[in-house]
């Protein structure tokens, strides 16, 4: 039950645009992964959420459901509706999240979504025709990580 509340607190913080509240739900040694960023650890995972919240400028709608957890693991389904900052295109992303807990915090967080579907929305024709390819998916990851590194440099992280 406590871990369900932790997941709810994480997504409620996201919905409010409170990236620090999200980061507070994470264990110091958090391991995060998703199709866009790949694996991130520790401060990189927390800074990714800070960057995404900042870039959204309050124009992101977060909804979540199917929250379930026991003492070790948990899961939730969530959606994000926003404008992709690089192209200005509207994205509605459907994500399934899985969690592992340690010391009352989220220790592992894995988000899964269809990167091709995301790329079609975010990138338009390039995503439609090439979003399935390893080439474009690797390029998406490279750009995401480059954006994160730029964010960290700008914010002295």
Buried (B, 14 or more C-beta within 10 A) or exposed (E): EEBBEBBBBBBBBBBEBBBEBBBBBBBEEBBBBBBBBBEBEBBBBBBBBBBBBBBBEEEBEBEBEEBEBEEEEBBBEBBBEBBBBEBEBEBEBEBEBBBBBEEEBBBBBBBEBBBBBBBBBBBBEBBEEBBBEEEBBEBBBEEBBEBBEEBBEEEEB
